[in-house]
Each structure stands twice: as C-alpha cells, then as structure tokens.
Amino acid sequence: MRLARKITLLFLLPFVALLVVLAYRATQRDIGIYESQVSTDLILTGKAIRPTFAEVWRLEGEARALELLASASRDLSEVDVRWIPRGATPLASRTAGDTSDLAVVQRDPAGNGGEGRITAFLPVVDEKMPPGALKLSRSLEKEGQLTRNVIRDKSLTTAATVIVCIVLGSVVGTWFVGKPVRSLVLHARRIGSGDLSHAPWHNQRDELGQLGDELNAMCDQLAGARQRVADEEEARIRVIEQLRHADRLATVGKLAAGLAHELGTPLNVVSGRAKMISSGRLAPEAVGRNAAIIGGQAARMTKIIRGLLDFARRGTATRRLTDLTDLVKDTVGLLAPLSNKRGIALSFDGAESPRTLEADAGQIEQVLTNLLVNAIDATPDGGIVAVQLAEEEATPPAGHEGRPGLYLRLDVRDQGTGIRKEDLARVFEPFFTTKEVGEGTGLGLSVAHGIVHDHGGWIAVESEPNHGSCFSVYLPKLHA
C-alpha cells in the first residue's frame, strides 16, 4: 500500500469511528426524546380520561365505566386504555394510605417480532371505587421506523463524508506526499545505477523537499568521492606497473650473465668466419657457406636478445586469447641460459594441446619467470627445476571471490632448501625475502601474486625444509 493511502487511512479511520459514535449517540438521543414524548402523551391522556371514568363508575357502575374505556381505546386508535386492579400494577408497592396520583411509566421489551410498548399506570383514587389504575399503552412501531430513518440518514451522511474525505485525502496525499516520494524513489534508483545528476524538486519547501536537497548534496559528495577513487586507482595502477617493471628489470639483471655466456659461442663463430672471409683465401663457394653460417648465428643472437628485450620492455596491459603451453615453452627457453650456467636442468611436462585462457601474456610470463628464477636460485648445482601444466577442477581458497570450476594449474617445483613453516604465510608480502642482503628485493612473489589475482586466480605453496618447494599457479580456463 502506498504511503499516501496509508496516511489517508490513518486519519480517516479515527474520523469514521468518531462519526459512528456521534451518529449512535444522536440516534439514542432522538429515541429518548420520542419515548419521553410518548410517555407524556400517555399520562396527559390518562389524566384527561380519569375524572370522567371515576364519575361514570360512581353514577352508572363498573360496566358502564369499562365501556367508556373501550370506547376511548377505539377513538384513540394507537392507545390501549384498560382498568387494572391495584394489585396487578407497579402501584401495588405503594402504601394503602398513599393517595398520590403520580403515574408509573415502563417500557415493555419487544417480543414475538413486535416493536415493544410504552405503558403508563395512572392511579384512580375514589372512595366509591376499588383501588386500581388506568393502564395506557402505546406501540413503539413508529419508534422503530424513526430509528431506521435516523440510522439511514446518519449512514448516508457518514458515507458521503467518508467518500469526500477519501477523495480529498487521496488527492492531497498523492499531490503532497505520493508524487514527491515517487520522485525520491526514482532519484534513489538513479543513484543506485550510478547516475549522480541532480533531480528538481519543484520548489517544495517541506521535509520531503529537504530530503531531496540532501540527496542532491549526497550526489555531489559521491561524485567527488568517485573522482577521488578513480584518481587513487589510477595512481595505484601506475605504482603497481612501476613495481612490476622494476621487478622485470631486476630479473633482467639476473638473466644478463647467463645470456652473455649464451651469446659467447655464436659471437666466436661469427668472428672466426668473418676473419676467414676477410683473408681472401677462401673459394667463392666457401665464402657463401661462411656467410650463411654468420647469418644463422646472427639470427640466433637476435632471437636471444629480442626475447630479453621483450621481457624487459614496459607495455600496456592487454588481455587476449593466450596459449599457456606456448607461453611456458618460450619462458623456459628464455631462462635456459641462466639455468645451464648454474648446472641446473629445466624440464617442462605439459600436454601438446593448446591450453587457452584470456590473459596478458607479458604479465603471465613475468609470473612464471619470477617463480623459475626463485626456483633456480634455491636449487643446488646439478638439481632439476620441473614445470608442469595441467587442468584441474579446483575450489578457490577462503577469501577469494572466484567460483569453483575448471582451472589451469601451473606447477614450478624445485629441489632447494625449502621454506620454513613460519615464513610460508609471509612469502607474498612485499619486500619479504629469505635471501641474503643484496641478493633479492622481496618484490618477485608479491608482484606475481598480484598479477595472478588480477587474472582471477591464486597461487598455492607447498614446501618442506631441505626437500624443496612447489608453487602452483591457478588460472581460470577459457571455456569453449
């Protein structure tokens, strides 16, 4: 039920109840007046008949007196007049010497479908007559009709008043309450949908108008807060990108030594073949073969350097369909020189079929690179760092907003010293590191955790001191 109707009913119900009470009291008052008039008429009629009745009784006897009463009843039509011995009347309670002519009036209740009667007992005191009284009674049928008429008139008046009140209450409630409230509701819905524009209130100066003005003021505050949040979010993203880029550059520094070693062999080949060509002692066919070898080695070095530059280059985050299998293969190939220099074998166990997801390839490569570099640093010479890619039905950990479903799981397992139990809960904290001072920034795992979380996934860690660690990256698989 709308607010205007509720307000109308709230005021209308007590008003209707008041009208009903007043109508009831007015009806009872009219009935009382009517009965009083009937009683008075009966007493006056009895007093008019009584002297004649007594005189006829004294002069002509009882029979002639009773005929007189019967004649009077017929003439009066609505009034029944009878002679009643004193002992059969309410006057019997009076003392024998009481000669008062005060009448007794009583109302007889309705019975057998009748309307009830008013009866007056008027004492007749005469020494020539036995003690008795005139009984005058009149039907209250007209009273019933009067009551029905009064009830009908009051009901019609009350109904008309209620209808007028309902119409006026509805119009006034709709105009002054319903319409402004609907405007407030629509404005609140617009605010909920993100529309923070102002809404006009038609110069309304009551409490609802004040509420509308407060809503407009709230919109201004929300708009300002939204802009501040947007600015802060933009600044946060810039800082995160700077941290991630700094982490990439730190990783590039670790890769540089291995890549320098990897580039040494092709550089020696290029240098030696170039000297042979420049000596002028080679046959034309040999010159062509050596030139082809130089070109191949240059392409090999270009590929190595381009991979390093692509990893180090800061780019705009762009998500697109990415084959995780190819991405892992390329990353393992990029880190092979670093692992080979330290005498550590990198292995990749993954299905040859594509494992597709929607992701920023550069960021996922950074995650895998950080995990592999940490695994290589933790693994002693001659050890193995194993990478495995699989699909798994997984349930996100507590506090993660993801849903259970099919995820791509990327495991990076090393044979290093492992992580102490008390440090496991802190491995993803920024700047937390178990390495010696100068050997790590403590940003790698924190950056990796943030990237994976942005992609709707999470990282799980299993570690046992002196038996190595396993970092498992869960990323939502793109459904076909």
C-alpha positions in Angstrom: 0.0 0.0 0.0 1.4 3.4 -1.0 2.3 6.0 1.6 -0.5 8.4 0.5 -3.1 5.7 1.1 -1.7 4.8 4.4 -1.7 8.4 5.6 -5.3 8.8 4.3 -6.4 5.7 6.2 -4.5 6.7 9.3 -6.6 9.9 9.5 -9.8 8.5 8.0 -10.3 5.6 10.4 -10.4 7.6 13.6 -12.6 10.2 11.9 -15.1 7.5 10.7 -15.1 6.0 14.2 -15.9 9.4 15.6 -18.7 9.9 13.1 -20.2 6.4 14.0 -20.1 7.2 17.8 -21.7 10.6 17.2 -24.4 9.1 15.0 -25.1 6.4 17.6 -25.4 9.0 20.4 -27.6 11.2 18.2 -29.9 8.2 17.5 -30.1 7.3 21.1 -30.9 10.9 22.0 -33.7 11.1 19.4 -35.2 7.8 20.6 -35.1 9.1 24.2 -36.9 12.3 23.2 -39.5 10.3 21.3 -40.1 7.9 24.2 -40.4 10.9 26.6 -42.9 12.5 24.4 -45.0 9.2 24.2 -44.9 8.9 28.0 -46.0 12.4 28.4 -48.8 12.0 25.9 -50.0 8.8 27.7 -50.0 10.5 31.1 -51.9 13.5 29.8 -54.4 11.2 28.1 -54.9 9.2 31.3 -55.4 12.4 33.3 -58.0 13.5 30.8 -59.9 10.3 31.0 -59.6 9.6 34.7 -62.2 12.1 36.1 -64.8 11.0 33.6 -64.1 7.3 34.2 -64.4 7.8 38.0 -67.6 9.8 37.6 -69.2 7.2 35.4 -68.2 4.4 37.8 -69.8 6.2 40.7 -73.1 7.1 38.9 -73.6 4.2 36.4 -71.5 1.4 37.7 -68.4 -0.6 36.7 -69.8 -2.0 33.4 -70.6 1.4 32.0 -67.2 2.7 33.1 -65.4 -0.1 31.3 -67.5 0.5 28.2 -66.3 4.1 28.4 -62.6 2.9 28.4 -63.3 0.6 25.4 -64.8 3.5 23.5 -61.8 5.7 24.4 -59.4 3.0 23.1 -61.2 2.9 19.8 -61.2 6.6 19.5 -57.6 7.0 20.3 -56.7 4.1 17.9 -52.9 4.0 18.8 -53.5 4.0 22.6 -54.9 1.0 24.5 -56.8 2.0 27.7 -57.7 -0.5 30.4 -58.7 -0.7 34.0 -56.3 -2.7 36.2 -56.8 -3.7 39.8 -54.1 -2.0 42.0 -52.5 -5.3 43.0 -51.7 -6.1 39.3 -49.8 -2.9 38.7 -46.5 -1.4 39.8 -48.5 0.8 42.1 -49.1 -2.2 44.4 -45.9 -1.3 46.3 -47.4 1.9 47.5 -49.0 2.0 51.0 -52.7 1.8 51.3 -53.0 5.3 52.5 -50.9 6.8 49.6 -53.4 8.9 47.5 -50.7 10.3 45.2 -51.7 10.5 41.6 -48.2 10.1 40.3 -48.1 7.8 37.3 -45.6 5.0 36.7 -44.2 4.6 33.2 -42.4 1.5 32.0 -41.0 0.3 28.7 -42.0 -3.2 27.7 -39.4 -5.1 25.6 -40.2 -6.3 22.1 -41.3 -9.8 21.8 -42.6 -12.2 19.1 -41.4 -9.9 16.3 -43.1 -6.8 17.9 -41.6 -3.4 18.4 -42.1 -3.1 22.2 -44.5 -0.8 24.0 -44.6 2.2 26.4 -47.0 1.7 29.3 -48.2 4.2 31.9 -50.1 3.3 35.1 -52.2 6.2 36.4 -53.8 5.6 39.9 -57.5 6.1 40.3 -58.4 7.0 43.9 -62.1 7.2 44.7 -63.9 6.1 47.8 -66.8 4.7 45.6 -64.3 2.5 43.7 -62.0 -0.3 44.5 -58.3 0.6 44.4 -57.0 0.4 40.8 -55.3 2.2 38.0 -55.7 3.1 34.4 -53.3 1.3 32.1 -52.5 3.2 29.0 -50.1 1.6 26.5 -48.8 2.5 23.1 -46.9 0.5 20.5 -43.3 1.7 19.6 -43.7 0.7 16.0 -43.2 4.3 15.0 -40.1 4.4 17.2 -38.7 1.6 15.1 -39.4 3.4 11.9 -37.9 6.6 13.4 -34.8 4.6 14.4 -34.4 3.2 10.9 -34.9 6.6 9.4 -32.3 8.1 11.7 -29.8 5.3 11.1 -30.4 5.6 7.4 -29.9 9.4 7.4 -26.8 9.2 9.6 -25.4 6.4 7.5 -25.9 8.3 4.3 -24.3 11.4 5.9 -21.4 9.4 7.2 -20.9 7.6 3.9 -20.9 10.9 2.0 -18.5 12.4 4.4 -16.2 9.4 4.2 -16.2 9.5 0.4 -15.4 13.2 0.4 -12.6 12.6 2.9 -11.2 9.7 0.8 -11.2 11.8 -2.4 -9.7 14.8 -0.7 -7.2 12.7 1.2 -6.2 10.8 -1.9 -5.8 14.0 -4.0 -3.9 15.8 -1.2 -1.8 12.7 -0.3 -0.9 12.0 -3.9 0.0 15.6 -4.7 1.9 16.5 -1.5 3.2 13.0 -0.5 2.9 10.4 -3.2 4.3 12.4 -6.1 7.4 13.7 -4.1 8.0 10.3 -2.7 7.9 8.7 -6.2 10.4 11.3 -7.3 12.7 10.5 -4.4 12.4 6.7 -5.2 13.3 7.3 -8.8 16.2 9.5 -7.9 17.4 6.9 -5.4 17.3 4.3 -8.2 19.3 6.5 -10.5 21.9 7.0 -7.7 22.0 3.2 -7.3 22.6 2.8 -11.0 25.4 5.3 -10.9 23.6 8.4 -12.2 24.7 11.2 -9.8 22.9 14.1 -11.6 20.7 16.4 -9.7 16.9 16.0 -9.6 14.5 19.0 -9.5 12.1 19.2 -6.5 9.7 21.9 -7.9 10.4 24.4 -5.1 9.0 22.0 -2.4 9.8 23.5 1.0 8.7 20.7 3.3 10.6 17.8 4.8 10.4 15.8 1.6 11.9 18.7 -0.3 14.7 18.9 2.3 15.3 15.1 1.8 15.6 15.7 -1.9 18.1 18.5 -1.4 20.1 16.2 0.9 20.0 13.5 -1.9 21.4 16.1 -4.3 24.1 17.0 -1.9 24.9 13.4 -1.4 25.2 13.0 -5.2 27.8 15.8 -5.2 29.7 14.1 -2.4 29.5 10.7 -4.1 30.7 12.3 -7.4 33.6 13.8 -5.7 34.4 10.6 -3.9 34.1 8.7 -7.2 36.6 11.0 -8.8 39.0 10.7 -5.9 38.7 6.9 -6.0 39.3 6.9 -9.8 42.4 9.1 -9.3 43.7 6.9 -6.5 43.0 3.8 -8.5 44.9 5.3 -11.5 47.8 6.2 -9.2 47.7 2.7 -7.7 47.8 1.1 -11.1 50.8 3.3 -12.1 52.6 2.4 -8.9 51.9 -1.3 -9.4 53.1 -1.1 -13.0 56.2 0.6 -11.9 56.9 -2.1 -9.3 56.3 -4.8 -11.8 58.6 -3.1 -14.3 61.2 -2.7 -11.6 60.9 -6.4 -10.9 61.3 -7.2 -14.6 64.4 -5.1 -14.7 65.8 -6.9 -11.6 65.1 -10.2 -13.3 66.8 -9.0 -16.5 69.9 -8.3 -14.4 69.9 -11.9 -13.3 69.5 -13.2 -16.8 72.2 -11.0 -18.2 75.1 -13.1 -17.0 73.5 -16.3 -18.5 72.7 -14.6 -21.8 76.3 -13.2 -22.0 77.5 -16.8 -21.8 74.9 -17.9 -24.3 75.9 -15.2 -26.8 79.6 -16.1 -26.4 79.5 -19.1 -28.7 77.7 -17.5 -31.7 79.9 -14.4 -31.4 83.0 -16.6 -31.6 81.6 -18.3 -34.7 80.7 -15.0 -36.3 84.1 -13.6 -35.6 86.0 -16.6 -36.8 84.0 -16.9 -40.0 84.3 -13.2 -40.7 88.1 -13.4 -40.4 88.2 -16.4 -42.8 86.2 -14.4 -45.4 88.3 -11.3 -45.0 91.5 -13.2 -45.5 90.7 -13.7 -49.2 92.0 -17.2 -49.3 88.6 -18.9 -49.5 87.0 -20.2 -52.6 83.7 -18.5 -53.7 81.7 -21.5 -52.6 83.4 -21.4 -49.1 82.7 -17.7 -48.8 79.0 -18.3 -49.4 78.8 -21.1 -46.8 80.6 -19.0 -44.2 78.3 -16.0 -44.9 75.3 -18.3 -44.4 76.7 -19.5 -41.1 77.3 -15.9 -40.0 73.7 -15.0 -40.9 72.4 -18.0 -38.9 74.4 -17.2 -35.9 73.3 -13.5 -36.1 69.6 -14.6 -36.2 70.2 -16.8 -33.2 71.7 -13.9 -31.2 68.9 -11.6 -32.4 66.3 -14.1 -31.1 68.0 -14.3 -27.7 68.4 -10.5 -27.3 64.8 -9.9 -28.6 63.4 -12.3 -26.0 65.3 -10.5 -23.3 64.2 -7.0 -24.5 60.5 -8.1 -24.9 60.6 -9.3 -21.3 62.2 -6.1 -20.0 60.0 -3.7 -22.1 57.2 -2.0 -20.2 54.0 -2.3 -22.2 50.3 -1.6 -21.8 48.4 -4.4 -20.1 46.3 -6.0 -22.8 44.4 -9.3 -22.3 43.8 -11.5 -25.3 43.4 -15.2 -26.0 46.7 -16.8 -25.0 48.0 -20.4 -25.4 49.6 -21.1 -22.0 51.5 -24.1 -23.4 53.4 -22.0 -25.9 54.0 -19.3 -23.3 55.6 -21.7 -20.9 57.8 -23.1 -23.6 59.1 -19.7 -24.5 59.7 -18.7 -20.9 61.6 -21.9 -20.2 63.7 -21.3 -23.3 64.4 -17.7 -22.2 65.7 -19.0 -18.8 67.6 -21.9 -20.2 71.0 -20.0 -20.4 70.7 -18.9 -16.8 70.0 -22.5 -15.6 72.6 -24.0 -17.8 75.3 -21.6 -16.5 74.5 -22.9 -12.9 74.3 -26.5 -14.0 70.6 -26.8 -13.3 68.2 -28.7 -15.7 64.9 -27.1 -16.6 62.1 -29.6 -17.6 58.6 -29.0 -18.9 55.9 -31.6 -18.7 52.7 -30.4 -20.4 50.2 -31.6 -23.0 50.9 -30.6 -26.5 47.3 -29.5 -27.0 46.6 -25.7 -26.5 45.7 -24.6 -23.0 43.8 -21.4 -23.8 43.0 -18.5 -21.4 42.3 -14.8 -21.6 45.3 -13.1 -20.1 48.1 -10.6 -20.6 50.9 -12.7 -22.0 53.6 -10.4 -20.7 52.3 -10.4 -17.2 51.9 -14.2 -17.1 55.4 -14.6 -18.5 56.7 -12.4 -15.7 54.9 -14.6 -13.1 56.5 -17.7 -14.5 59.9 -16.0 -14.8 59.8 -14.9 -11.2 58.9 -18.4 -10.0 61.6 -20.1 -12.2 64.3 -17.6 -11.1 63.5 -18.2 -7.5 63.5 -22.0 -8.1 66.9 -21.8 -9.8 68.3 -19.7 -7.0 67.1 -22.2 -4.4 68.2 -25.3 -6.3 71.8 -26.5 -5.8 74.1 -27.2 -8.8 73.1 -30.4 -10.6 69.5 -30.2 -9.5 66.3 -30.1 -11.5 63.5 -27.5 -11.7 60.4 -29.1 -13.1 57.5 -27.2 -14.7 54.2 -29.0 -15.2 50.9 -27.8 -16.8 47.6 -29.5 -16.3 43.8 -28.9 -15.9 42.1 -29.3 -12.6 38.6 -28.9 -11.1 39.5 -26.6 -8.2 37.8 -24.5 -5.4 39.3 -21.1 -4.6 40.7 -20.6 -1.1 38.8 -18.8 1.6 38.6 -15.0 0.9 38.9 -15.4 -2.9 36.0 -14.2 -4.9 36.3 -16.8 -7.6 34.0 -19.8 -8.1 34.7 -23.5 -8.2 35.3 -24.7 -11.7 37.9 -25.8 -14.2 41.4 -24.1 -13.8 44.7 -24.4 -15.5 47.3 -25.4 -12.9 51.0 -24.4 -13.5 53.4 -26.1 -11.1 57.0 -24.9 -10.5 58.9 -27.5 -8.4 62.5 -27.2 -7.2 64.9 -29.3 -5.1 66.1 -26.5 -2.9 66.2 -25.9 0.8 62.5 -25.2 1.1 60.7 -22.6 3.2 60.3 -22.6 6.9 56.7 -23.1 8.1 56.7 -19.8 9.9 57.7 -18.0 6.7 55.1 -19.6 4.4 52.4 -17.1 5.4 54.6 -14.2 4.5 56.2 -15.2 1.2 53.8 -13.0 -0.8 54.3 -9.9 1.4 56.1 -7.0 -0.4 59.8 -6.8 0.4 59.8 -10.0 2.4 62.8 -12.2 1.3 64.8 -15.1 2.9 67.8 -14.3 0.6 71.0 -12.6 1.8 71.1 -8.8 1.7 71.7 -7.6 -1.8 70.5 -10.8 -3.5 66.8 -10.0 -3.7 64.3 -7.2 -3.4 61.4 -9.2 -2.0 59.1 -8.0 -4.8 59.1 -11.0 -7.1 56.5 -13.2 -5.3 54.4 -10.2 -4.3 54.2 -9.0 -7.9 53.4 -12.5 -9.1 50.7 -12.8 -6.5 49.1 -9.5 -7.6 49.2 -10.4 -11.3 47.6 -13.8 -10.8 44.9 -12.3 -8.5 44.1 -9.7 -11.2 43.6 -12.6 -13.7 41.0 -14.3 -11.3 43.4 -16.9 -10.0 45.6 -17.6 -7.0 49.0 -19.2 -6.0 49.3 -22.1 -3.6 52.5 -23.1 -1.9 53.8 -26.4 -0.6 57.2 -26.6 0.9 59.2 -28.8 3.2 62.6 -27.7 4.6 65.5 -29.5 2.8 63.1 -31.1 0.3 62.2 -28.2 -1.9 59.1 -26.2 -2.7 56.3 -26.3 -5.2 54.4 -23.1 -6.3 51.1 -23.8 -8.0 49.5 -21.1 -10.1 45.8 -21.5 -10.8 44.3 -19.5 -13.7 40.7 -19.8 -14.9 40.5 -21.8 -18.1 38.7 -20.2 -21.1 35.6 -22.4 -21.8 34.9 -23.3 -25.4 
